[in-house]
Amino acid sequence: MICERCGQRVDGAWQAVPHLSLRIWHWHFCGCMQTAMAYEADQRERGQLPEQRRQRREHFDHDQAAWWTMFPQLPRSKRANRQTFATFEPRPGTEQALAKVKAWANTWPREGFLLTGNVGTGKTHLVRAVVHTVLAAERHVLYTSTPYLLERLRPDARPDAPSMDTILNLHYRADVVVWDDLGTEKPSEWVTERLYLLVDTCYEAERPMLVTSNYGLDDLKGRVGDRIVSRLLEMGPVWAVGGDDARVQIARSRLAGAS
């Protein structure tokens, strides 16, 4: 097909599903068509009766429970509910990253992004704000920290650990995959191997991955390997979150107040 508005050719191709014996047809729509489809979906949503919207939301929440059951960090967190764009307080060095992440949440492109920066600069707050936005649009999210993700996969630590196929399938099915604190896990061949399989699944399925890390690219390569970082770089841009550790600033303010 040729888009009548921008003239771009729109085509598709068969795409193999990683680690499963099947293929799916994947269309590569232009930006005009993606916007039009989003507008049409919004109009259909507005035209639905309240009872229909309620039933649809209940159905979505039921399906999202598959990700929350496996990775319950976000629904169990009291702090996460307050971590929205409205509550993010920009500090020197964070303004540019905030603007870019907000723009991503509003347009939701096919690619993801990697946030890098020191501890306490607000990277987790920003990706959790995106998660709230995506969930409000009734799109499924896999959210976890990489240390928790790897802990779920260790059969020696958890006798009831899920299989790798189960975790791979959840990554494949999610509309957006969010990994927090990549690189904080202790490097090992086992860790690198499993993280690579999961990143490669999202890479092949073109699932947006939103990743945060306290490490720069060179240090991150040393901790998780060149192959993982290379795929992440192709899957989206790298945005630096600057500024000082907000937690340290809060502690200093408390000490100053106490004195």
C-alpha positions as CSV (number, residue, x, y, z in Angstrom):
1,M,0.0,0.0,0.0
2,I,1.0,3.6,-0.5
3,C,-0.1,6.1,2.2
4,E,-2.3,8.8,0.6
5,R,-1.0,11.5,3.0
6,C,2.8,11.0,3.1
7,G,3.4,8.8,0.1
8,Q,5.4,6.3,2.1
9,R,5.1,2.6,1.1
10,V,3.4,0.5,3.7
11,D,4.2,-3.2,3.6
12,G,4.7,-6.1,5.9
13,A,6.6,-9.4,6.3
14,W,6.4,-12.7,8.0
15,Q,8.2,-12.5,11.4
16,A,9.4,-15.6,13.3
17,V,8.4,-15.7,16.9
18,P,11.6,-16.3,19.0
19,H,11.8,-19.6,20.7
20,L,8.3,-20.7,19.4
21,S,7.5,-22.7,16.3
22,L,5.3,-20.1,14.6
23,R,5.3,-17.0,12.5
24,I,3.1,-13.9,12.5
25,W,2.4,-11.3,9.8
26,H,3.8,-7.9,10.9
27,W,2.7,-4.7,9.2
28,H,5.1,-1.7,9.1
29,F,2.7,1.2,9.2
30,C,3.9,4.8,8.5
31,G,3.4,7.5,11.2
32,C,0.3,8.8,9.5
33,M,-1.5,5.4,9.7
34,Q,-0.4,4.8,13.3
35,T,-1.9,8.2,14.2
36,A,-5.1,7.5,12.3
37,M,-5.5,4.1,14.0
38,A,-4.9,5.6,17.4
39,Y,-7.5,8.3,16.7
40,E,-10.0,5.7,15.5
41,A,-9.5,3.6,18.6
42,D,-10.0,6.7,20.8
43,Q,-13.3,7.5,18.9
44,R,-14.5,4.0,19.4
45,E,-13.6,4.2,23.1
46,R,-15.5,7.5,23.5
47,G,-18.6,6.0,21.8
48,Q,-18.8,3.1,24.1
49,L,-21.3,3.0,26.9
50,P,-20.0,3.3,30.5
51,E,-20.9,-0.4,31.2
52,Q,-19.0,-1.5,28.1
53,R,-15.9,0.6,29.1
54,R,-16.1,-0.9,32.6
55,Q,-16.2,-4.5,31.2
56,R,-13.3,-3.7,28.9
57,R,-11.2,-2.4,31.7
58,E,-12.0,-5.4,33.9
59,H,-10.9,-7.7,31.0
60,F,-7.7,-5.7,30.6
61,D,-7.0,-5.8,34.4
62,H,-7.6,-9.6,34.4
63,D,-5.1,-10.0,31.6
64,Q,-2.5,-7.7,33.1
65,A,-2.6,-9.8,36.3
66,A,-0.4,-12.4,34.5
67,W,2.5,-9.8,34.6
68,W,1.7,-8.6,38.1
69,T,1.7,-12.1,39.4
70,M,5.1,-12.9,38.0
71,F,6.6,-9.4,38.7
72,P,4.7,-7.8,41.6
73,Q,7.1,-5.1,42.5
74,L,5.0,-2.2,41.1
75,P,1.6,-3.2,42.4
76,R,3.1,-3.8,45.8
77,S,4.9,-0.5,46.0
78,K,3.1,2.3,47.8
79,R,5.7,4.7,46.4
80,A,4.9,3.8,42.8
81,N,1.4,5.2,42.8
82,R,2.9,8.7,43.5
83,Q,5.5,8.5,40.8
84,T,3.8,10.2,37.9
85,F,4.9,13.0,35.6
86,A,2.8,15.4,37.7
87,T,4.8,14.6,40.8
88,F,8.3,14.6,39.2
89,E,10.2,17.7,40.4
90,P,12.7,18.8,37.7
91,R,16.1,19.6,39.0
92,P,19.2,20.9,37.2
93,G,20.3,18.2,34.8
94,T,16.9,16.4,34.6
95,E,14.9,18.8,32.4
96,Q,15.9,17.4,29.0
97,A,15.4,13.8,30.0
98,L,12.0,14.6,31.5
99,A,10.9,16.3,28.2
100,K,12.0,13.4,26.1
101,V,10.4,10.7,28.3
102,K,7.2,12.7,28.4
103,A,7.2,13.0,24.6
104,W,7.7,9.2,24.4
105,A,4.8,8.6,26.6
106,N,2.5,10.9,24.6
107,T,3.5,9.4,21.2
108,W,4.5,5.9,22.2
109,P,6.8,5.1,19.3
110,R,7.9,1.6,18.4
111,E,11.4,2.1,19.7
112,G,12.2,2.2,23.4
113,F,15.0,4.1,25.2
114,L,17.8,3.7,27.7
115,L,18.2,6.1,30.7
116,T,21.6,6.4,32.2
117,G,22.7,8.5,35.2
118,N,23.9,8.5,38.7
119,V,22.0,7.0,41.6
120,G,19.0,9.2,42.9
121,T,18.5,11.3,39.7
122,G,14.9,10.1,39.1
123,K,15.3,7.5,36.4
124,T,13.0,5.0,38.2
125,H,10.4,7.8,38.7
126,L,10.4,8.6,35.0
127,V,9.9,5.1,33.8
128,R,7.2,4.4,36.3
129,A,5.4,7.6,35.1
130,V,5.5,6.1,31.6
131,V,4.1,2.8,33.0
132,H,1.1,4.6,34.5
133,T,0.5,6.3,31.1
134,V,0.7,3.1,29.2
135,L,-1.6,1.2,31.6
136,A,-4.1,4.0,31.3
137,A,-4.2,3.4,27.6
138,E,-4.9,-0.3,28.3
139,R,-1.6,-1.6,27.0
140,H,0.1,-4.5,28.8
141,V,3.3,-3.7,30.7
142,L,6.1,-5.9,32.0
143,Y,7.9,-4.0,34.8
144,T,10.7,-5.4,36.9
145,S,14.2,-4.6,38.1
146,T,16.8,-6.8,36.6
147,P,18.0,-8.1,40.0
148,Y,14.4,-9.3,40.8
149,L,14.1,-10.7,37.3
150,L,17.2,-12.8,37.7
151,E,16.1,-13.9,41.2
152,R,12.9,-15.3,39.7
153,L,15.0,-17.4,37.3
154,R,17.3,-18.9,39.9
155,P,16.1,-22.5,40.6
156,D,18.5,-22.8,43.5
157,A,17.1,-19.8,45.2
158,R,13.4,-20.5,44.4
159,P,12.2,-24.1,44.0
160,D,9.0,-22.7,42.4
161,A,11.0,-20.6,39.9
162,P,9.2,-20.1,36.6
163,S,10.7,-21.7,33.5
164,M,12.7,-19.5,31.1
165,D,10.0,-20.2,28.4
166,T,7.4,-18.6,30.7
167,I,9.5,-15.5,31.2
168,L,10.3,-15.3,27.5
169,N,6.6,-15.5,26.6
170,L,5.7,-12.7,29.0
171,H,8.4,-10.5,27.4
172,Y,7.1,-11.4,24.0
173,R,3.4,-10.7,24.8
174,A,3.9,-7.4,26.7
175,D,3.3,-4.2,24.8
176,V,6.0,-2.4,26.7
177,V,8.9,-4.0,28.6
178,V,10.5,-2.0,31.4
179,W,13.8,-3.1,33.1
180,D,15.0,-0.9,36.0
181,D,18.6,-0.9,37.3
182,L,20.3,-2.9,34.6
183,G,23.9,-3.6,35.6
184,T,23.4,-3.7,39.3
185,E,23.3,-7.5,39.2
186,K,26.6,-9.4,39.8
187,P,28.1,-10.2,36.4
188,S,28.4,-13.9,35.5
189,E,28.1,-16.1,32.4
190,W,24.7,-17.3,33.7
191,V,23.4,-13.7,34.1
192,T,24.7,-12.5,30.7
193,E,23.2,-15.5,28.9
194,R,19.7,-15.1,30.3
195,L,19.6,-11.4,29.9
196,Y,20.7,-11.7,26.3
197,L,17.9,-14.2,25.6
198,L,15.3,-11.9,27.0
199,V,16.7,-8.8,25.2
200,D,16.9,-10.7,22.0
201,T,13.3,-11.8,22.3
202,C,12.2,-8.1,22.6
203,Y,14.6,-7.1,19.8
204,E,13.2,-9.7,17.3
205,A,9.6,-9.0,18.3
206,E,10.2,-5.2,18.1
207,R,8.9,-4.7,21.6
208,P,9.7,-1.3,23.1
209,M,12.2,-1.7,26.0
210,L,12.6,1.0,28.5
211,V,15.8,0.4,30.5
212,T,17.5,2.4,33.3
213,S,21.1,2.0,34.5
214,N,23.5,3.7,36.8
215,Y,26.3,2.9,34.4
216,G,27.5,4.6,31.3
217,L,27.7,2.6,28.1
218,D,31.3,1.5,28.4
219,D,30.8,0.3,32.0
220,L,27.5,-1.3,31.1
221,K,29.2,-3.3,28.3
222,G,31.6,-4.6,30.9
223,R,28.8,-5.8,33.2
224,V,26.3,-7.2,30.7
225,G,28.2,-7.7,27.5
226,D,28.6,-6.0,24.1
227,R,25.8,-8.0,22.5
228,I,23.1,-6.8,24.9
229,V,24.2,-3.2,24.8
230,S,24.4,-3.3,21.0
231,R,20.8,-4.4,20.7
232,L,19.6,-1.8,23.2
233,L,21.3,0.9,21.2
234,E,19.6,-0.2,18.0
235,M,16.2,-0.5,19.8
236,G,16.2,3.1,21.0
237,P,18.1,6.3,22.0
238,V,20.2,6.8,25.1
239,W,19.2,9.7,27.3
240,A,21.3,10.9,30.2
241,V,19.6,12.0,33.4
242,G,22.0,14.5,35.1
243,G,21.9,16.1,38.5
244,D,22.9,15.1,42.1
245,D,21.4,12.4,44.2
246,A,18.1,13.7,45.4
247,R,18.0,11.3,48.3
248,V,21.3,12.8,49.6
249,Q,19.9,16.3,49.2
250,I,16.8,15.3,51.2
251,A,19.0,13.8,54.0
252,R,21.0,17.0,54.1
253,S,17.9,19.1,54.4
254,R,16.7,17.0,57.3
255,L,20.0,17.3,59.1
256,A,20.0,21.0,58.6
257,G,16.5,21.3,59.9
258,A,17.3,19.2,62.9
259,S,20.2,21.4,63.8
